[in-house]
Amino acid sequence: MRVEEFDYELPKSAIAQRPAPVRDTSRLMVLYKENGKIEEALFRDLPRFLREGDVLALNDTKVIKARLFGKKTTGGKCEVFLLKDLGEGRWEALLKPSRRLKPGTEILVGEAKLKVLERKKDGTKIIAFPEGSDPYEIMEKYGELPLPPYIKEKPEDPERYQTVFSRTLGSTAASTAALHFTERLLQELKEKGVKIVHFTLHMGLGSFRPIKSENVEDHNVPPEFYIMPEETAKEINLAKREGRRVIACGTGAVRTIEGCSDKEGVVKPGSGWMDLFITPGYRFKVIDGMITNFHMPRSSHLVLVCAFAGREKVLEAYKEALKRGFRFLSFGDAMLIL
C-alpha cells in the first residue's frame, strides 16, 4: 500500500502542547471496528467499556533523561540524544551538529567526557560514556526528558511525560496511550474485575521517524528491547483459552504481544528485540481491543491502527475527531477501539 493512503491534514492547532489538567480527564473516542460507530466519553469512563475478565496490558517502561547538552573539548556546543543502550557504556545516539561530531570527537557533559566511536549508515552515532561510570546517573544529573519535536513547551511537571506505573528505565519516548491512567482509575478497573498485567518495551527512534518510503511495506521499524514476563504471558493465554478479551494499551503493546505469539496465538515469555511492523492484511492472533492516542499522518503507529480497525473507519474517525476538537498526538486525547 502507498504511504499517501495513510495521510490526512493535521492542523497545528490540533496538536496538544500540554497534557490535560488531570490525567483521566482527557477525552475518549470509542470506535467500534465492526460497524465504524463512534461514541464520545472521558478517559475516566473507561470502566464502562471494559468487562469483568478482560485483560489490560500496560507497558511499564520509564522514559530516561535522554537529551544531554554539552560542548566539544574544542568549545562548540552540541546535543546528544540517546536512543539505545548497547551495553558496556556504549549507546546509539543522534548528535547535533552531526557533521562536526566525527568519530574520535570528545564531548563534555558536565564533568563527564563522552566519546564518539562510529557513525552508522542511518546517520546515528555510537558513543561511549567514561569507563566505570553509570550512564543513568549522568543522565539523571545533566539530562532532560526527550519531548517530541512538535511539543514546543515543557510541561510544568516533567512526571506528566511518565505513566503512573513506569518503573523500568530505558525508553526515549513515553507510552503516550497510558499517560491518561491515574492510580484511582486503575483501582476502579481492578474492582470491576479487569486483570491488569505489565510488560516492558523500551521505545526509541521508531516513535520519531515518519515513513519515508513510497510503499508502506518497504518501511523498517527499528528494533526495540522488550521483556514479556512469564506471569503476563500466562494471564493473556488463559484469557484467550477462556474466551475473554485482551486489551492492549498502546501500539507498542499491540506489537509486543502479537510479536511474542506463535502461529496459534500463544504468547511466549522472554526478552529480546522487537521489530514487528504491522500493516493492513496482518492477521491479529491475540489482541481484541486497543487504547491509543491520535497519531501523526504517514506514521507506522497510524498504519497499525488502520490494520486493526480498517483504514476507512479510522480515517473517518480521525476526521470526526478533528471536527469535534479532540487533541492529537502525545499530550492529546485517547481512542478506545473495540
N, C-alpha and C positions, 0 to 999 in steps of 0.2 A: 504493500500500500504506500501511496505517496504521502510524505510528511505534511503536505499542504491540506490533506484531508483532516488534519487534527489542528487546524488553525482557526482562530476566532479573534475578534477585535477586543482587546482588553484595555479600557481607558485607564490612564494613570490614576484617576480619581477613585477607581475601584480597588486599588492596591492598598491594603491596610498598612498604615505606618506605625500603628501601636496596637497592642492587644486590647481586648475588651476589659473594662474596669475590673470585672470579676470573671475568672476563667470560664465558668459554666453558664455565663450569660450571653455567650456567643450565640448567634442564630444557627439553626439546624435545618437544612433542607433534606427531607426524606424522599428518596427516589425508589419507586418500586419497579424493578427491572423487567418484570413480566409484561406490564402494560404501559410503562412510562409515566404513570400517575405520580404527582408530587404533592407533598404535604409540608407545611412550614411549622416549626416549633422553636424552642430554645434548647441548647445543648443539655441543660439540666433536666429536660423532659425525656432524656434517653431511656430511662427505665420503662416508660410507656411502650417503647417499641421493641425492647428485648424481653425474652421469655425466661421463665424458670428452666434451668437446664442448659441454656445457651452457654457456650464457652467464649469468653472475650480474651483475645491475645494481645498483650501490650509489650512494647519494646522498652526495656529498662535502661537503654543506653544513656550516657550522660555526655553533654557537649563539653569538649575541652576548650580552654582559652587558646585557640589555635592561631590567633593573629598576634605576631610579635613584631614590634617596631625596633629597628636597630640602625647601626651605621657600619659601613665598611671601615676597616682599620685605616684606610686612606682618608676617611672623613665623610663620604657620601651617604645620605640617608637611604634606607631600604626597608622593605617589608617582607616578612616570612609568613606564609600562610601554610600551616602544617596540615597535611592531608591524611597520611597513613603511617602508623608505627611499623617499621620494618625490623625492629629488634636491635639489640646491642647498641642503642643510642642513635641509630640511623632512622631518618624519616624521609618520606616523599613529601615534597612541598612545592608550592607556587611561589616564585620570588619576583619582586618588583624593585628596581627596573631589571627585568630578566636578562637582557643582553649584556649588561655590565657586570652581572654576577656569575662569572665563569667558574668552572671547576678550579679549585685551589684558592678561591677567594675566602677570606675570613670575615665574619660578621659579628660585631659586638652587640649583644642584647643584655643590657645592664652590665653585670660583671662576667657574664658567660660569653665564651668565644665559640661561635658555630662555624663549621667549615663546609663549603660547597664541594661535594665529591664528584658528582657527574650530572650530565644532562641527558634526560630520556627523550625518545623520539617524539612523544606527545607534548614536549615543552616543559614538563615538570622537572624538578631537580631532586637529587638525593643529597641531603645534608646530614652532618654528624654533630651531635652535641658533645661537649667536652667529656673525655674518658672519665668514668667513675661518677659522673653527675646524674641526677634524676631529671629527665626532660619535663616530667609533670610538675615538679617543684618549680622549675624555671618558668614554665607556662603560668602557673598559679601566681608567681611573683610579678612577672612582667607582661603577661599576655592579656588579650581581650577576647570576649566571645565573638565568634565569626558570624555576624549577622549577614543575611543575604544582601547582595548589592542593591536590590530595589528598595530596601528599607533605609531611609535616609536619616532617621533619628534614633538614637539609642534609647531603649526603654529605661524608665527611672529605676526599675528593679530588674537587674540582669537575670534574676531567677525566673522571670517570665519567659525566657527562652530555654528553660528546662522544664521537663514534666515533673509533677509532684512525686513520682515514683522513680525518677532517674537515679541510678546507683553505680552503673558500670562505665567508667571513663573511657572515651575513645572516639566519639563522633565529632565531625566538624560541621554537622547540620542537625538541627533538632528533629525529633519525630513530631512534626507540627500537628498532625491529626490528634495527638494525645495531649497537646497543651491545654485542651479545654477541660480536662478532668480535674476535679477537686477531691480531697480526702472524703468529704461528705457524700459526694456523688458515687464514689467507689463503694463506700459503705452501704449506700442505698441499693446499689446493684447487687451486692453480696446478700443483703437481706431479702432481696427478691428471688434469690436462688441462682443468680448468674455466677458461673465459675470463672474467676479471673486468673489467668496464667501469664507468665512472663518468659521472654526470650531476649536475646541481645543481637542487634545488628548495628554495627558502627558505620553510620552513613557518611559518605565523603563526597568526592568530586562529582559523582553521578547526579547529586542534587543540584549542582550549579551549572551543569553543561546541557544546553539545548541539543536537540537532534539536528545535526548539520548535513547529514546525507539526504539525498532526494527521496530515497526509499527507506521507509521505517526499518525494514528488515536488515538493512546494511549498518544500522547503528549498533555499537557495542556499549554495554553498561560496564563501567569499571568495577572490578571485584571488590566486595566489601566483607569485612570479617563478621562472622556470625557465631552464636552459641545457641544451640537448641537443647535445653535441659531435658533430662530423661523424664522428669515429672510432667513437664509441659507436653511432650510428645505423647505420653501415656494418657493424659486427660483429653487431648484432642482426638486420639484414636478411639478412646472409649466413647466419646460423644458421637463420632461418626458411626460406630457399630450400633449405638442405641438410637440412631436417627435424630440426634439433637444437632442444633446449628453451631457452626464455628464462625465467629465474627472476628475479622482481623482489623486492628486499628492501625491504619496507615498503609500506603503502597508497599513500604518496606516489609511490613508484617505479611502481606499477601505473598510477596516474592520469597521470603524466607520459609514460610510454612509450605507453600507449593514446591519450592526448590528442595526441601528436605523430604518430600514424599516420594514414594516409589510409584510404579505404574498402577498399582491397586489403590493408591491414595493413603497408604500407611506412612505416617510421619516417623522418620528415623532421628533419634537424638545424635548429637555430635557437634563438632565445630569445624570451621574451615572458611573458605572464601566463596561468597555468593555472587554470581554474575548472571542469574536468570533474568532475561528480558522478555516480559510477557506482552504479546501483540495479539490483535484480533485473530481468532481462529484457535487460540490456545484452549485446551480442554481443562477447566478447573476441576481438580480432583478432591479438594478439601474445603475450600472457603465457600461459605453460604451467604455471607454478608460482609460489608466493609464500611469503616468510618474513614473519611478522608477530607482534606481541605479542597478548595477550588484551585486548580493548578494552572501553570503557565501554558500558553499556546505552544504547540510543537514540542512538548516535553515528554520524556519517557513515562512520567507519572500519569499524564493525561491519556497516553496511549494505553496504559494498563487499565485505567478506569473504564475506558471505552471497550477494551477487550472483555471486561467483566459485565458491563451493563448494556453494551451496544452503543456504537458511535453516535447514531442519530439521536437516541434518547438522552445521552449525556450532553451532547452539544445543545440540544433543545433545553435541557435543564439549566445549563450554563447561561443561555440566552435569557431565560426566565429569571435566573438569579441576579443577573446584571440589571434587568428591568426593575426588580424588587429591591435593589440597593444592597444586596449581600456584599460582604467584604471578601476580597480574594487574597490568595497566597498565604505565606507563613503565619502572619498575625490575624488572618481573616477568619471567616465563619466556616462551619463544617457541613459535611454532607454524610448522610447515612444511606447506603444502598442495600436494599433487601430483595 
